[in-house]
Amino acid sequence: MTETGARARRNTIGDALGRAAARFRGRQALRFADRAWTYAALDRAASSIGRSLLASGLAPGDRVVAYGRNSDAYLLLWLGCARAGLVHVPINFALTAKEVEYVLRQSGAALLLHQPALAATAEAARAAVPGVRGGTIDAGEGLLDILAAALDPRWDSDEPLGEAVQDEDLVQIMYTSGTTGAPKGAMMSHRGLLAEYASCIIELEMQRDDRSLAALPLYHTAQMHAFTMPQLLAGIPTLLIDAPVAAICLELIERERITAFFAPPTVWITLLQHPDFGTRDLACLRKVYYGASIMPVPVLQELRARLPGSQPFNCYGQTEIAPLATVLRPEEHEARPGSIGRPVLNVETRVVDAEMRDVAPGERGEVVHRSPQLLLGYWNMPEETARAFEGGWFHSGDVATIDEEGYLAIVDRTKDLINTGGVLVASREVEEALFTHPAVAEVAVIAVPDPKWIEAVAAVVVPRADAPPDIEAVLLAHARGLLAPYKLPKRIIIAESLPKNTAGKLLKRELRQIHAGTASGALGAG
């Protein structure tokens, strides 16, 4: 294989961006606040940022940590790193100084870039890790600021950048949430992400006449890699906003005639409960994407009823597969509303028992995958990597069933199954039952320690404003008609809200910590 031939066949994130820019040059690609970027401008800005980072002393392969909220500069930083051969490390903007410090140390970061509002936390973390330099994402000024570099004519050049970057090179380290221990850095390659983008464009029916609203955090793999990046490469203009505030999202969908919107179930629930949902003209919204956690069927049914002209897509996956693994298409919702669908274009999926044998239709097993979309491994964690790929398949940690036609239905995360008195109860099944009561706004079912049952089923419920005063007894009576006695909550806990991360994902680990001392008792089956 000649070197020139290898270059001609190369396919990196930077190459894909360049192709999109050549195809859609003057078309608007991105809008944030009062700034709009055409494809040509976005492409040149990515190269300018890449050049400025390399000129600052970084070398290809160095890790660059991005610590900030959504902005055009945040997205441009990712594109600039990818083009220059740097490794982009996005982190949750809600992390504490100690949590940021962990990522800096574990990733071996060379640079931490933050938004000005996060300066105190960023500097505290950086001070604890010698050798990590600092800069800003969108201050718009300074020696090392991403927005300033994007707009600085000194970095604008027609000279090619990143010619040595290869398809299999590491381009991003995505840290998992750390629900079962210290966060792990999933190593993603150019090749893996581009394979996933192709799956998304095809399976989610992304078309050039779509208009997308991106409201979820770009540090989160779902917004960045299942929607914003594939949509960008498909020629779809994106309106980017800071956060999924319900009133703002609904107003923008109506005013900007948004046709495609992604949100996790918790955000869709918030939107449905907002008074503006019934007054805004949302008929333009053709593609309703949901995922990142399990959507309660009653909520899905309400969403479909109130947006009758839209097409719902259930998107399932996880960070390690970039993240889209399966999709339930619009026409498949009627027969299987609780299913996550079937594997996408570039994914092969099985449901297996502990010996890696396929389970029979309807039986529970673990979801495992093979795919070019998968991570290269966990950064500096060889044992965890080996366990994840045991048997030659990637182990998702999700428990599911599969039917005769290959449709999957998630039962629960392995860690969210409740072993009560030696019998396994899926928290999702109990949540679905409670959600069918009109007094329930939100609910999460967890295990709490119990002297008799070892683990007891507990339901943490956020009631609607018009809920009856004896809501606990009402819900228990309601559940008795839907669930076997051993699945009934031993405890119903009323709460004002449920803990969520900044991507809208429910944090059951926090609920388990909060209620670790909650004894089961008076309410529920004995």
C-alpha positions in Angstrom: 0.0 0.0 0.0 1.5 3.3 -1.0 1.5 6.3 1.3 -0.2 8.4 -1.2 -2.9 5.7 -1.7 -3.5 5.5 2.0 -4.0 9.3 2.1 -6.5 9.1 -0.7 -8.5 6.5 1.1 -8.4 8.2 4.5 -11.6 9.1 6.3 -11.3 11.2 9.5 -13.7 13.7 11.2 -11.7 16.5 9.5 -12.1 14.9 6.1 -15.9 14.5 6.6 -16.2 18.1 7.7 -14.3 19.2 4.6 -16.6 17.2 2.3 -19.6 18.8 3.9 -18.1 22.2 3.5 -17.4 21.6 -0.2 -20.9 20.4 -0.7 -22.9 23.0 1.3 -20.5 25.9 1.3 -22.8 29.0 1.8 -25.5 27.1 3.6 -26.0 27.9 7.2 -24.6 25.1 9.4 -24.9 26.5 12.9 -26.4 29.3 14.8 -25.8 30.2 18.4 -27.0 33.4 20.1 -26.2 36.2 17.6 -23.5 34.3 15.6 -24.2 32.2 12.5 -21.7 30.0 10.7 -21.9 28.8 7.1 -20.4 25.4 6.3 -17.4 27.1 4.7 -16.8 29.4 7.7 -17.2 26.5 10.1 -14.6 24.5 8.2 -12.1 27.3 8.1 -12.6 28.1 11.8 -11.9 24.4 12.7 -8.6 24.6 10.9 -7.8 28.0 12.5 -8.4 26.5 16.0 -6.4 23.5 15.2 -3.4 25.6 14.1 -3.6 27.9 17.1 -3.6 24.9 19.5 -0.6 23.3 17.8 1.2 26.6 17.8 0.6 26.9 21.5 2.9 23.9 22.1 0.5 21.0 21.8 1.4 17.9 19.7 -0.9 15.4 18.0 -2.2 12.9 20.6 -2.2 15.4 23.4 -5.4 15.5 25.5 -7.5 18.7 25.6 -10.2 18.9 28.2 -13.3 20.9 27.4 -15.2 22.2 30.4 -18.1 24.4 29.5 -21.8 24.8 28.5 -23.1 24.7 25.0 -21.8 27.4 22.6 -20.6 27.6 19.0 -17.0 27.8 20.3 -17.5 24.5 22.2 -18.5 22.7 19.1 -15.7 24.4 17.1 -13.1 23.3 19.7 -14.1 19.6 19.1 -13.8 20.1 15.3 -10.5 21.8 15.6 -9.0 19.1 17.9 -10.2 16.4 15.5 -8.6 18.1 12.5 -5.3 18.7 14.2 -4.9 15.2 15.6 -5.5 16.2 19.2 -7.7 14.2 21.6 -10.8 16.0 22.7 -12.0 15.2 26.3 -15.4 16.7 27.0 -16.6 16.8 30.6 -19.8 17.7 32.4 -19.9 21.5 33.3 -21.4 20.6 36.7 -18.3 18.7 37.9 -16.6 19.9 41.0 -12.9 20.8 41.2 -12.0 17.3 42.6 -14.0 15.7 39.8 -12.3 17.8 37.1 -8.9 17.0 38.8 -9.7 13.3 38.4 -10.2 13.7 34.7 -7.0 15.8 34.3 -5.0 13.1 36.1 -6.6 10.0 34.6 -6.5 11.3 31.0 -3.0 12.7 31.2 -4.4 16.1 30.0 -2.0 18.7 28.6 -4.6 21.5 28.4 -7.8 22.5 30.2 -10.1 24.9 28.4 -13.0 26.4 30.3 -15.7 29.0 30.0 -15.1 32.2 32.0 -18.0 31.4 34.4 -16.2 28.2 35.5 -12.8 29.8 36.0 -12.6 29.3 39.8 -13.3 25.6 39.6 -11.1 25.1 36.6 -8.1 26.9 38.2 -8.5 24.9 41.4 -8.4 21.6 39.5 -5.5 22.7 37.4 -3.5 23.8 40.3 -3.7 20.3 41.8 -2.3 18.7 38.6 1.2 20.0 37.6 1.9 20.5 34.0 -1.7 21.2 32.8 -2.0 24.5 31.0 -5.1 26.6 30.9 -7.2 28.6 28.5 -10.7 29.7 27.7 -13.4 28.5 25.3 -15.4 31.6 24.5 -14.1 34.6 26.3 -13.4 36.0 22.9 -10.0 37.4 23.9 -6.7 36.2 25.3 -3.6 34.3 24.2 -5.5 30.9 24.2 -9.2 31.4 23.6 -11.1 29.2 21.1 -13.6 31.8 19.9 -10.8 34.4 19.4 -8.7 31.8 17.5 -11.7 31.0 15.3 -12.1 34.6 14.3 -8.4 35.6 14.1 -7.2 36.0 10.5 -3.6 35.1 11.6 -4.7 31.4 11.8 -6.6 31.4 8.5 -4.5 29.6 5.8 -5.0 27.3 2.8 -2.2 25.1 4.0 -3.5 21.6 4.8 -3.7 20.6 8.5 -3.6 17.2 10.1 -2.2 15.3 7.1 -0.8 12.6 9.4 -4.0 11.9 11.2 -5.4 8.4 10.5 -8.8 6.7 10.6 -8.0 4.5 13.6 -6.4 7.3 15.7 -7.9 8.2 19.0 -10.0 11.4 18.6 -12.0 11.6 21.8 -12.1 10.3 25.3 -15.7 10.2 26.6 -16.0 9.7 30.4 -18.8 7.5 31.6 -21.0 8.7 34.5 -19.2 6.4 37.0 -22.4 4.9 38.4 -20.5 1.6 39.3 -17.2 3.1 40.3 -14.7 5.7 39.1 -15.5 7.2 35.7 -14.0 5.3 32.8 -12.6 7.1 29.7 -14.1 5.4 26.6 -11.6 5.9 23.7 -13.3 6.7 20.4 -11.6 6.7 17.0 -12.4 8.7 13.9 -13.5 5.5 12.2 -15.8 4.5 15.0 -17.6 7.8 15.2 -18.0 8.1 11.4 -19.5 4.6 11.3 -22.0 5.7 13.9 -22.8 8.9 12.0 -23.7 6.8 9.0 -26.0 4.7 11.1 -27.7 7.8 12.5 -28.2 9.5 9.2 -29.9 6.4 7.7 -31.8 5.0 10.7 -33.0 8.4 12.0 -34.1 9.5 8.5 -32.0 12.7 8.6 -32.8 14.9 5.5 -31.4 18.2 4.2 -34.7 20.0 4.7 -34.8 19.3 8.4 -34.3 22.1 10.9 -32.8 21.0 14.2 -32.8 22.4 17.7 -29.9 21.3 19.9 -30.7 21.9 23.5 -29.0 19.1 25.4 -25.4 19.4 26.5 -22.7 18.8 23.8 -20.5 17.2 26.3 -23.0 14.3 26.3 -22.5 11.8 23.6 -26.2 11.6 22.6 -26.5 15.3 21.6 -23.1 15.6 20.0 -22.7 12.2 18.2 -26.2 10.9 17.6 -27.7 14.2 16.5 -25.5 17.4 16.1 -22.6 15.8 14.2 -24.6 13.5 11.8 -27.0 16.4 11.1 -24.1 18.7 10.4 -22.6 16.2 7.9 -26.1 15.7 6.3 -26.5 19.4 5.6 -29.0 20.1 8.3 -28.8 23.5 10.0 -28.7 23.4 13.8 -29.9 26.0 16.2 -27.8 25.6 19.3 -29.0 26.8 22.7 -27.5 26.8 26.2 -29.9 24.4 28.0 -33.3 22.6 27.5 -35.5 25.2 29.3 -39.0 24.2 28.5 -40.5 27.6 27.7 -37.5 28.5 25.5 -37.6 25.2 23.6 -41.3 25.4 22.9 -41.0 29.1 21.8 -38.1 28.3 19.4 -39.8 25.2 17.9 -42.7 27.4 17.0 -40.8 30.5 15.8 -38.0 28.8 14.0 -40.2 26.0 12.5 -38.0 23.3 14.0 -38.7 19.9 12.5 -36.4 17.7 14.5 -35.7 17.6 18.2 -34.0 15.2 20.6 -34.6 15.0 24.3 -34.4 12.4 27.1 -37.7 11.3 28.7 -37.3 13.6 31.7 -37.1 16.6 29.3 -40.1 15.4 27.3 -42.1 15.0 30.5 -41.2 18.6 31.5 -42.2 19.9 28.1 -45.6 18.0 28.2 -46.3 19.4 31.6 -45.5 23.0 30.7 -48.5 25.2 30.0 -47.0 26.5 26.7 -47.1 23.0 25.2 -50.9 23.4 24.6 -50.7 27.0 23.3 -47.7 26.8 20.9 -48.0 25.8 17.3 -45.8 22.7 17.2 -47.2 21.2 14.0 -43.8 21.8 12.3 -42.2 19.2 14.6 -42.0 16.1 12.3 -39.3 14.0 14.0 -39.5 13.4 17.8 -36.3 11.7 19.0 -36.1 10.3 22.5 -33.5 8.2 24.3 -30.6 8.3 26.8 -32.9 6.5 29.4 -36.1 4.5 29.3 -39.3 6.3 28.2 -42.3 5.3 30.2 -45.0 4.0 27.8 -47.7 6.2 29.3 -45.6 9.3 28.6 -44.9 8.1 25.1 -48.6 7.6 24.4 -49.3 11.1 25.7 -46.6 12.6 23.5 -47.9 10.8 20.4 -51.4 11.9 21.1 -50.5 15.5 21.6 -48.1 15.6 18.5 -50.2 13.5 16.1 -48.3 14.7 13.0 -44.9 13.8 14.3 -42.9 10.6 13.9 -41.3 9.2 17.1 -37.9 7.5 17.1 -36.7 5.6 20.1 -32.9 5.7 20.2 -31.1 3.3 22.4 -27.3 2.9 23.1 -24.5 4.0 25.3 -21.3 6.0 25.3 -19.2 3.0 24.4 -20.9 2.5 21.0 -20.8 6.2 20.0 -23.8 5.9 21.1 -26.6 4.7 18.8 -27.1 0.9 18.9 -30.8 0.3 18.1 -33.8 2.3 16.8 -37.5 1.8 17.0 -38.8 3.4 13.9 -42.1 5.4 13.8 -44.1 2.7 12.0 -43.0 0.2 14.6 -44.4 2.1 17.6 -48.0 0.9 17.4 -47.2 -2.8 17.8 -44.3 -2.4 20.2 -44.4 0.9 22.1 -42.1 -0.5 24.8 -39.4 -1.8 22.5 -36.1 -0.2 21.7 -36.3 -1.6 18.2 -33.6 -3.5 16.2 -29.9 -2.9 15.6 -28.9 -0.1 13.3 -26.9 -0.3 10.1 -23.4 -0.8 11.6 -24.3 -2.8 14.8 -24.8 -6.5 15.4 -26.6 -7.3 18.7 -27.5 -10.4 20.7 -29.2 -11.1 24.0 -27.3 -13.7 25.9 -27.1 -15.7 29.1 -24.1 -15.9 31.5 -22.5 -18.6 29.2 -22.9 -16.3 26.1 -25.7 -18.4 24.6 -28.6 -16.7 22.9 -31.6 -16.6 25.1 -35.0 -17.9 23.9 -37.5 -15.3 22.7 -39.1 -13.6 25.7 -36.4 -14.6 28.2 -34.1 -12.1 29.9 -30.4 -11.8 29.1 -27.6 -9.2 28.7 -27.3 -7.1 25.6 -24.0 -7.5 23.8 -22.7 -5.9 20.6 -20.2 -6.1 17.8 -19.7 -3.0 15.7 -17.1 -0.7 14.1 -18.8 2.0 16.2 -17.4 0.6 19.4 -14.7 2.1 21.6 -11.1 1.2 21.3 -11.1 0.5 25.0 -11.0 2.3 28.3 -8.1 4.8 28.7 -5.5 3.3 31.0 -7.9 0.6 32.3 -6.8 -2.7 30.6 -8.7 -5.0 33.1 -12.0 -3.1 32.6 -11.5 -3.2 28.9 -10.9 -7.0 28.9 -14.0 -7.5 31.0 -16.1 -5.3 28.7 -15.1 -7.4 25.6 -15.1 -10.8 27.2 -16.1 -13.5 24.7 -15.4 -11.2 21.7 -18.5 -9.1 22.2 -19.0 -5.8 24.1 -21.1 -6.2 27.2 -23.6 -3.4 27.7 -24.7 -4.2 31.2 -28.3 -3.8 30.1 -30.9 -6.6 30.7 -33.4 -7.2 27.8 -35.7 -9.6 26.1 -35.7 -10.2 22.3 -38.7 -11.5 20.3 -38.8 -13.8 17.3 -38.4 -10.9 14.8 -35.3 -9.5 16.6 -37.0 -6.5 18.5 -35.4 -5.8 21.8 -37.1 -4.5 25.0 -35.0 -3.3 27.9 -35.9 -4.8 31.2 -33.4 -2.7 33.2 -29.8 -1.9 33.8 -28.2 -4.8 35.6 -27.6 -2.6 38.6 -31.2 -1.4 38.7 -32.7 -4.9 39.1 -34.0 -5.3 42.6 -33.3 -8.6 44.3 -36.1 -8.7 46.9 -36.3 -11.9 49.0 -34.4 -13.8 46.3 -36.7 -12.7 43.5 -35.7 -10.2 40.8 -37.9 -7.2 40.2 -37.4 -4.8 37.2 -37.7 -1.3 38.5 -38.9 -0.2 35.1 -42.0 -2.5 35.3 -43.0 -0.9 38.6 -42.4 2.6 37.2 -44.6 1.9 34.2 -47.4 0.7 36.5 -47.3 3.8 38.7 -47.0 6.1 35.7 -50.4 5.1 34.5 -52.0 6.9 37.4 -52.9 10.5 36.5 -51.6 11.9 39.8 -48.0 11.0 39.0 -45.7 13.6 37.4 -42.4 11.6 37.8 -41.4 8.4 39.5 -38.2 6.4 40.0 -38.1 2.9 41.6 -35.0 1.9 43.6 -33.9 -0.8 46.1 -33.6 0.2 49.7 -32.0 -2.0 52.4 -34.5 -4.1 54.3 -33.9 -6.4 57.3 -36.4 -9.0 56.0 -36.2 -8.8 52.2 -32.5 -7.6 52.1 -33.6 -5.3 49.3 -37.1 -3.7 49.2 -38.9 -2.1 46.3 -39.2 1.7 47.0 -40.9 4.2 44.7 -39.9 7.9 44.8 -42.8 9.8 43.4 -43.2 13.5 42.3 -46.9 14.0 42.4 -48.8 16.5 40.1 -50.2 19.6 41.7 -53.8 18.2 41.9 -52.8 14.9 43.5 -55.0 13.7 46.4 -53.6 14.2 50.0 -53.5 10.4 50.5 -51.5 9.9 47.4 -49.4 7.1 48.9 -52.4 4.9 49.6 -54.0 5.8 46.3 -50.9 4.7 44.4 -50.5 1.5 46.3 -54.1 0.5 45.6 -53.6 1.4 41.9 -50.5 -0.7 41.7 -52.2 -3.7 43.3 -54.4 -4.1 40.3 -51.3 -4.1 37.9 -48.5 -5.9 39.7 -47.9 -9.2 41.4 -47.7 -8.8 45.2 -43.9 -9.3 45.4 -43.4 -6.3 42.9 -45.5 -3.9 45.0 -43.5 -1.0 46.5 -42.8 -1.6 50.2 -42.4 2.2 50.5 -43.7 5.1 48.5 -41.6 8.3 49.1 -43.0 11.6 48.1 -40.5 14.1 46.7 -40.6 17.6 45.2 -38.2 16.6 42.4 -35.9 13.8 41.2 -32.1 14.3 40.8 -30.9 14.5 37.2 -27.6 15.4 35.6 -27.2 18.3 33.2 -28.2 16.1 30.3 -31.6 15.4 31.9 -30.7 11.8 32.8 -32.2 10.5 36.0 -29.6 9.8 38.7 -30.8 6.7 40.5 -27.4 6.3 42.3 -28.1 9.6 44.1 -31.6 8.4 45.1 -30.1 5.2 46.4 -27.6 7.2 48.5 -30.3 9.5 49.8 -32.6 6.7 50.8 -30.1 4.1 51.9 -31.4 4.4 55.4 -35.1 4.3 54.5 -36.7 1.4 56.2 -39.6 -0.4 54.5 -42.8 -0.4 56.4 -46.4 0.6 56.7 -47.1 1.0 53.0 -46.9 -2.0 50.7 -46.9 -5.8 50.9 -45.4 -7.5 53.9 
